[in-house]
Every structure is written in C-alpha cells, then in structure tokens.
C-alpha cells in the first residue's frame, strides 16, 4: 500500500526561503529548505523506500500559522506540534532531546550526547542531528561546535545564524529583520 504524503510550500520572505514541509495525515513529517527534490526527498526515500506518493498543494495548512508565528516573534510557536520524524531508536532519542533545548540557548554536540546518557557519542549525535527531517521545530540549529562555532547545518550556515539570531541565542545578538538575508 502506497503512503500518500502532502507537500506544502510556504514563502516567508526571509533567508529561510524556499521552505517546504510534508505532512502525512496532517502530521508534520518533514520540513526543510529547498529545493525539495534534494535532501528532503532523499530522507523520505530512506524512510519509505519508493512506497510513497508526493501530492503538491498550494492550500494553506495550520502548520503555516505555526511557522508565521515563529517568524513574527513567538519563538515557542511549534513546540506543541506533533511531529513524526521516523528514524532509528537512537535518532528518535536525539530528535526528541533536541526539542528540549530551550529557545535562546545552544548546546554542543558533546552536551547533547551527555544529555542522552552517551557522552562519548558526540559524532553519532552529530550524524543523527544532520539527518533530522523536521528543521525548525526539531531545532537542530541550536547545536553548535564545542568551541562555540556554528558548524554544519543542512539548510546552510546563513540560515542557522539567522535562526539563532532570531532566537537571541548568539552572543552578538544581531536583531534580524524578517526580510534580510545574511552575508
């Protein structure tokens, strides 16, 4: 039986564009930055094999409001969203723990591994972090290098910096404009 997934587009007018998310039975299972045929499709194939269809829609969805509220300053918007990331049991633990990083805070990969009870697994945590299928609301952007540097982010370091500035999690705490693009 083929799983039907719905692809949504949301243009935010920010460095986050283009933003795409995928729902299954109205539950968020993927959120990423375009192009959709790249990383997000790869993650879906890894999860569902070829046993899914992707139906595009231009209709508004309640998740749009969560994204817009977050962008407009409600930094806790989306914390109550039900997400289904799939993944291995270890990845699920990492992704669940990511959702406990407070807004305005960052953790290193080592800190995240320690919170999981596996302090020597920073590299495995980093790999799981990189495979997070629900950017923004499973806030992998809040994980930084142990020396405080911004390290890898599937959406690009400019987006990671923008998100952390928006959440006032960086020391330089530039106040980003919703319509600005970073250098």
ZADO-1210 file (C-alpha; in nm, 4 decimals, padded with zeros to 6 digits):
<atoms>
<atom x="00.0000" y="00.0000" z="00.0000" code="UNK" pos="1"/>
<atom x="00.1446" y="00.3354" z="-00.1066" code="UNK" pos="2"/>
<atom x="00.1668" y="00.6106" z="00.1549" code="UNK" pos="3"/>
<atom x="00.0295" y="00.9465" z="00.0412" code="UNK" pos="4"/>
<atom x="00.2292" y="01.2446" z="00.1575" code="UNK" pos="5"/>
<atom x="00.1347" y="01.6073" z="00.1004" code="UNK" pos="6"/>
<atom x="00.3958" y="01.8658" z="00.0024" code="UNK" pos="7"/>
<atom x="00.3307" y="02.2222" z="00.1196" code="UNK" pos="8"/>
<atom x="00.5132" y="02.5396" z="00.0119" code="UNK" pos="9"/>
<atom x="00.5421" y="02.8453" z="00.2307" code="UNK" pos="10"/>
<atom x="00.7210" y="03.1598" z="00.1192" code="UNK" pos="11"/>
<atom x="00.8361" y="03.3566" z="00.4206" code="UNK" pos="12"/>
<atom x="01.0173" y="03.6490" z="00.2614" code="UNK" pos="13"/>
<atom x="01.3250" y="03.5622" z="00.4682" code="UNK" pos="14"/>
<atom x="01.6547" y="03.3813" z="00.4318" code="UNK" pos="15"/>
<atom x="01.4537" y="03.0672" z="00.5097" code="UNK" pos="16"/>
<atom x="01.3003" y="03.0668" z="00.1603" code="UNK" pos="17"/>
<atom x="01.2150" y="02.8462" z="-00.0081" code="UNK" pos="18"/>
<atom x="01.0563" y="02.6472" z="00.2744" code="UNK" pos="19"/>
<atom x="00.8794" y="02.3176" z="00.2179" code="UNK" pos="20"/>
<atom x="00.7112" y="02.0813" z="00.4551" code="UNK" pos="21"/>
<atom x="00.5485" y="01.7440" z="00.4233" code="UNK" pos="22"/>
<atom x="00.2544" y="01.6049" z="00.6142" code="UNK" pos="23"/>
<atom x="00.1085" y="01.2596" z="00.6429" code="UNK" pos="24"/>
<atom x="-00.2440" y="01.2509" z="00.7803" code="UNK" pos="25"/>
<atom x="-00.1909" y="01.6175" z="00.8791" code="UNK" pos="26"/>
<atom x="00.1106" y="01.5312" z="01.0966" code="UNK" pos="27"/>
<atom x="00.4377" y="01.7062" z="01.0189" code="UNK" pos="28"/>
<atom x="00.6955" y="01.4533" z="00.8970" code="UNK" pos="29"/>
<atom x="00.9385" y="01.6776" z="00.7115" code="UNK" pos="30"/>
<atom x="01.0327" y="02.0444" z="00.6981" code="UNK" pos="31"/>
<atom x="01.3282" y="02.1711" z="00.5027" code="UNK" pos="32"/>
<atom x="01.4641" y="02.4418" z="00.2814" code="UNK" pos="33"/>
<atom x="01.4558" y="02.3937" z="-00.0947" code="UNK" pos="34"/>
<atom x="01.4966" y="02.2621" z="-00.3414" code="UNK" pos="35"/>
<atom x="01.2555" y="01.9918" z="-00.2337" code="UNK" pos="36"/>
<atom x="01.3983" y="01.7356" z="-00.4744" code="UNK" pos="37"/>
<atom x="01.7269" y="01.7307" z="-00.2871" code="UNK" pos="38"/>
<atom x="01.7670" y="01.6492" z="00.0834" code="UNK" pos="39"/>
<atom x="01.4014" y="01.6113" z="00.1843" code="UNK" pos="40"/>
<atom x="01.3232" y="01.3651" z="-00.0934" code="UNK" pos="41"/>
<atom x="01.6335" y="01.1645" z="-00.0008" code="UNK" pos="42"/>
<atom x="01.5168" y="01.1469" z="00.3614" code="UNK" pos="43"/>
<atom x="01.1686" y="01.0376" z="00.2512" code="UNK" pos="44"/>
<atom x="01.3136" y="00.7633" z="00.0309" code="UNK" pos="45"/>
<atom x="01.5284" y="00.6449" z="00.3189" code="UNK" pos="46"/>
<atom x="01.2165" y="00.6238" z="00.5364" code="UNK" pos="47"/>
<atom x="00.9502" y="00.4997" z="00.2950" code="UNK" pos="48"/>
<atom x="01.1528" y="00.3436" z="00.0136" code="UNK" pos="49"/>
<atom x="00.9698" y="00.4046" z="-00.3106" code="UNK" pos="50"/>
<atom x="00.6352" y="00.3259" z="-00.1498" code="UNK" pos="51"/>
<atom x="00.5021" y="00.6814" z="-00.1299" code="UNK" pos="52"/>
<atom x="00.3418" y="00.9420" z="-00.3487" code="UNK" pos="53"/>
<atom x="00.4010" y="01.3112" z="-00.3012" code="UNK" pos="54"/>
<atom x="00.0984" y="01.5283" z="-00.3721" code="UNK" pos="55"/>
<atom x="00.1673" y="01.9013" z="-00.4003" code="UNK" pos="56"/>
<atom x="-00.0804" y="02.1519" z="-00.2644" code="UNK" pos="57"/>
<atom x="-00.0972" y="02.5286" z="-00.2558" code="UNK" pos="58"/>
<atom x="-00.3670" y="02.5232" z="00.0132" code="UNK" pos="59"/>
<atom x="-00.2910" y="02.6779" z="00.3499" code="UNK" pos="60"/>
<atom x="-00.2390" y="02.4347" z="00.6348" code="UNK" pos="61"/>
<atom x="-00.2492" y="02.5002" z="01.0125" code="UNK" pos="62"/>
<atom x="00.1295" y="02.4466" z="01.0211" code="UNK" pos="63"/>
<atom x="00.1648" y="02.7670" z="00.8154" code="UNK" pos="64"/>
<atom x="00.0402" y="02.9632" z="01.1186" code="UNK" pos="65"/>
<atom x="00.2996" y="02.7986" z="01.3463" code="UNK" pos="66"/>
<atom x="00.5786" y="02.8970" z="01.1074" code="UNK" pos="67"/>
<atom x="00.4472" y="03.2502" z="01.0607" code="UNK" pos="68"/>
<atom x="00.4003" y="03.2983" z="01.4362" code="UNK" pos="69"/>
<atom x="00.7578" y="03.1821" z="01.4977" code="UNK" pos="70"/>
<atom x="00.8891" y="03.4235" z="01.2356" code="UNK" pos="71"/>
<atom x="00.6852" y="03.7063" z="01.3865" code="UNK" pos="72"/>
<atom x="00.8466" y="03.6610" z="01.7281" code="UNK" pos="73"/>
<atom x="00.6520" y="03.3845" z="01.9029" code="UNK" pos="74"/>
<atom x="00.9635" y="03.1740" z="01.9456" code="UNK" pos="75"/>
<atom x="00.7671" y="02.8983" z="02.1193" code="UNK" pos="76"/>
<atom x="00.5288" y="02.8525" z="01.8260" code="UNK" pos="77"/>
<atom x="00.5501" y="02.4962" z="01.7075" code="UNK" pos="78"/>
<atom x="00.6693" y="02.3478" z="02.0363" code="UNK" pos="79"/>
<atom x="00.3333" y="02.1784" z="02.0729" code="UNK" pos="80"/>
<atom x="00.3256" y="02.0495" z="01.7144" code="UNK" pos="81"/>
<atom x="00.3101" y="01.6745" z="01.6816" code="UNK" pos="82"/>
<atom x="00.5929" y="01.5599" z="01.4586" code="UNK" pos="83"/>
<atom x="00.6725" y="01.2143" z="01.3279" code="UNK" pos="84"/>
<atom x="01.0374" y="01.2016" z="01.2287" code="UNK" pos="85"/>
<atom x="01.0665" y="00.8255" z="01.1794" code="UNK" pos="86"/>
<atom x="01.4281" y="00.7171" z="01.2192" code="UNK" pos="87"/>
<atom x="01.6092" y="00.4619" z="01.4304" code="UNK" pos="88"/>
<atom x="01.5514" y="00.4459" z="01.8060" code="UNK" pos="89"/>
<atom x="01.8797" y="00.6367" z="01.8618" code="UNK" pos="90"/>
<atom x="01.7854" y="00.9060" z="01.6096" code="UNK" pos="91"/>
<atom x="01.4439" y="00.9387" z="01.7705" code="UNK" pos="92"/>
<atom x="01.6089" y="00.9937" z="02.1095" code="UNK" pos="93"/>
<atom x="01.8369" y="01.2601" z="01.9616" code="UNK" pos="94"/>
<atom x="01.5495" y="01.4360" z="01.7862" code="UNK" pos="95"/>
<atom x="01.3276" y="01.4241" z="02.0953" code="UNK" pos="96"/>
<atom x="01.6100" y="01.5681" z="02.3050" code="UNK" pos="97"/>
<atom x="01.6674" y="01.8464" z="02.0502" code="UNK" pos="98"/>
<atom x="01.3163" y="01.9652" z="02.1262" code="UNK" pos="99"/>
<atom x="01.4195" y="02.0183" z="02.4898" code="UNK" pos="100"/>
<atom x="01.6905" y="02.2734" z="02.4085" code="UNK" pos="101"/>
<atom x="01.5401" y="02.6000" z="02.5331" code="UNK" pos="102"/>
<atom x="01.4812" y="02.8860" z="02.2943" code="UNK" pos="103"/>
<atom x="01.7731" y="03.1270" z="02.3179" code="UNK" pos="104"/>
<atom x="02.0183" y="02.8537" z="02.4192" code="UNK" pos="105"/>
<atom x="02.2645" y="02.6392" z="02.2302" code="UNK" pos="106"/>
<atom x="02.4240" y="02.3080" z="02.3207" code="UNK" pos="107"/>
<atom x="02.7353" y="02.1487" z="02.1806" code="UNK" pos="108"/>
<atom x="02.7226" y="01.8045" z="02.0246" code="UNK" pos="109"/>
<atom x="02.9025" y="01.6768" z="02.3357" code="UNK" pos="110"/>
<atom x="02.6440" y="01.8347" z="02.5660" code="UNK" pos="111"/>
<atom x="02.3654" y="01.6778" z="02.3635" code="UNK" pos="112"/>
<atom x="02.5381" y="01.3380" z="02.3817" code="UNK" pos="113"/>
<atom x="02.5756" y="01.3783" z="02.7586" code="UNK" pos="114"/>
<atom x="02.2063" y="01.4677" z="02.7963" code="UNK" pos="115"/>
<atom x="02.1316" y="01.1415" z="02.6131" code="UNK" pos="116"/>
<atom x="02.3472" y="00.9483" z="02.8604" code="UNK" pos="117"/>
<atom x="02.6059" y="00.8684" z="02.5932" code="UNK" pos="118"/>
<atom x="02.8815" y="01.1257" z="02.6478" code="UNK" pos="119"/>
<atom x="03.1232" y="00.9528" z="02.4103" code="UNK" pos="120"/>
<atom x="02.8737" y="00.9553" z="02.1219" code="UNK" pos="121"/>
<atom x="02.9128" y="01.3165" z="02.0055" code="UNK" pos="122"/>
<atom x="02.9875" y="01.2065" z="01.6479" code="UNK" pos="123"/>
<atom x="02.6834" y="00.9760" z="01.6364" code="UNK" pos="124"/>
<atom x="02.4739" y="01.2608" z="01.7757" code="UNK" pos="125"/>
<atom x="02.6120" y="01.4854" z="01.5010" code="UNK" pos="126"/>
<atom x="02.5154" y="01.2327" z="01.2345" code="UNK" pos="127"/>
<atom x="02.1632" y="01.1990" z="01.3729" code="UNK" pos="128"/>
<atom x="02.1386" y="01.5753" z="01.4006" code="UNK" pos="129"/>
<atom x="02.2284" y="01.6060" z="01.0321" code="UNK" pos="130"/>
<atom x="01.9541" y="01.3609" z="00.9348" code="UNK" pos="131"/>
<atom x="01.6805" y="01.5480" z="01.1214" code="UNK" pos="132"/>
<atom x="01.3878" y="01.5622" z="00.8772" code="UNK" pos="133"/>
<atom x="01.1973" y="01.8399" z="01.0581" code="UNK" pos="134"/>
<atom x="01.4105" y="02.1530" z="01.0586" code="UNK" pos="135"/>
<atom x="01.2946" y="02.4491" z="01.2650" code="UNK" pos="136"/>
<atom x="01.0588" y="02.2606" z="01.5010" code="UNK" pos="137"/>
<atom x="01.3111" y="01.9893" z="01.5851" code="UNK" pos="138"/>
<atom x="01.5704" y="02.2605" z="01.6438" code="UNK" pos="139"/>
<atom x="01.8941" y="02.1059" z="01.5246" code="UNK" pos="140"/>
<atom x="02.0113" y="02.4621" z="01.4524" code="UNK" pos="141"/>
<atom x="02.0614" y="02.5039" z="01.8300" code="UNK" pos="142"/>
<atom x="02.3543" y="02.2600" z="01.8260" code="UNK" pos="143"/>
<atom x="02.6962" y="02.4190" z="01.7769" code="UNK" pos="144"/>
<atom x="03.0608" y="02.3198" z="01.7978" code="UNK" pos="145"/>
<atom x="03.2223" y="02.2720" z="02.1383" code="UNK" pos="146"/>
<atom x="03.4254" y="02.5891" z="02.0815" code="UNK" pos="147"/>
<atom x="03.1098" y="02.7920" z="02.0156" code="UNK" pos="148"/>
<atom x="03.1414" y="02.7992" z="01.6377" code="UNK" pos="149"/>
<atom x="02.8499" y="02.7461" z="01.4064" code="UNK" pos="150"/>
<atom x="02.9074" y="02.4129" z="01.2400" code="UNK" pos="151"/>
<atom x="02.7239" y="02.2200" z="00.9726" code="UNK" pos="152"/>
<atom x="02.3600" y="02.2821" z="00.9035" code="UNK" pos="153"/>
<atom x="02.1728" y="02.1178" z="00.6186" code="UNK" pos="154"/>
<atom x="01.9943" y="02.4473" z="00.5474" code="UNK" pos="155"/>
<atom x="02.3257" y="02.6332" z="00.5268" code="UNK" pos="156"/>
<atom x="02.5150" y="02.8322" z="00.7864" code="UNK" pos="157"/>
<atom x="02.3465" y="03.1601" z="00.6849" code="UNK" pos="158"/>
<atom x="02.0086" y="03.0141" z="00.7794" code="UNK" pos="159"/>
<atom x="02.1483" y="02.8671" z="01.1027" code="UNK" pos="160"/>
<atom x="02.2917" y="03.2057" z="01.2001" code="UNK" pos="161"/>
<atom x="01.9654" y="03.3783" z="01.1110" code="UNK" pos="162"/>
<atom x="01.7640" y="03.1341" z="01.3249" code="UNK" pos="163"/>
<atom x="01.9990" y="03.1658" z="01.6236" code="UNK" pos="164"/>
<atom x="01.9965" y="03.5456" z="01.5964" code="UNK" pos="165"/>
<atom x="01.6178" y="03.5411" z="01.5702" code="UNK" pos="166"/>
<atom x="01.6084" y="03.3365" z="01.8915" code="UNK" pos="167"/>
<atom x="01.8709" y="03.5636" z="02.0527" code="UNK" pos="168"/>
<atom x="02.0980" y="03.2655" z="02.1105" code="UNK" pos="169"/>
<atom x="02.4207" y="03.4187" z="01.9788" code="UNK" pos="170"/>
<atom x="02.6489" y="03.6465" z="02.1729" code="UNK" pos="171"/>
<atom x="02.6455" y="03.9137" z="01.9035" code="UNK" pos="172"/>
<atom x="02.2629" y="03.9028" z="01.9120" code="UNK" pos="173"/>
<atom x="02.2051" y="04.0987" z="01.5978" code="UNK" pos="174"/>
<atom x="01.8352" y="04.1583" z="01.5647" code="UNK" pos="175"/>
<atom x="01.7471" y="04.0094" z="01.2275" code="UNK" pos="176"/>
<atom x="01.4915" y="04.1613" z="01.0017" code="UNK" pos="177"/>
<atom x="01.2384" y="03.9142" z="00.8703" code="UNK" pos="178"/>
<atom x="01.3252" y="04.0344" z="00.5244" code="UNK" pos="179"/>
<atom x="01.7044" y="04.0396" z="00.5491" code="UNK" pos="180"/>
<atom x="01.9454" y="03.7932" z="00.4048" code="UNK" pos="181"/>
<atom x="02.2751" y="03.7329" z="00.5797" code="UNK" pos="182"/>
<atom x="02.6149" y="03.7782" z="00.4193" code="UNK" pos="183"/>
</atoms>
